[in-house]
Amino acid sequence: MDILKVFAKNVRKYRIAKHLSQEQLAEKAGLHRTYISAIECERRNISIDNVQHIANALEIEAYLLFVE
């Protein structure tokens, strides 16, 4: 299992399910749109703090972003 790939796929899946653009998710999470884009394209590692910010913005439990 490639954790970065799973995380990227799940961020995108939950973002789309919530009908959010990358910009809207970034705003809700307090992050930059290009950071969200880089995460979804697997070009960026992410801190635990930012995992929690993204999960909160998506209104899900953080562990769900790591479930294949």
ZICOR-V749559 format. One record per residue. N is the residue number from 0. PSI is psi in whole degrees, 0 to 359 (none if undefined). Layout:
# ZICOR-V749559
((N	PSI) (N	PSI))
This chain:
# ZICOR-V749559
((0	127) (1	104) (2	325) (3	319) (4	316) (5	314) (6	312) (7	315) (8	319) (9	322) (10	312) (11	315) (12	311) (13	325) (14	313) (15	320) (16	329) (17	3) (18	43) (19	140) (20	168) (21	321) (22	318) (23	317) (24	315) (25	316) (26	314) (27	327) (28	352) (29	30) (30	175) (31	147) (32	320) (33	333) (34	316) (35	316) (36	314) (37	323) (38	311) (39	336) (40	9) (41	30) (42	2) (43	131) (44	162) (45	144) (46	159) (47	321) (48	316) (49	331) (50	314) (51	321) (52	317) (53	315) (54	316) (55	317) (56	326) (57	353) (58	46) (59	166) (60	140) (61	323) (62	334) (63	337) (64	349) (65	1) (66	124) (67	none))
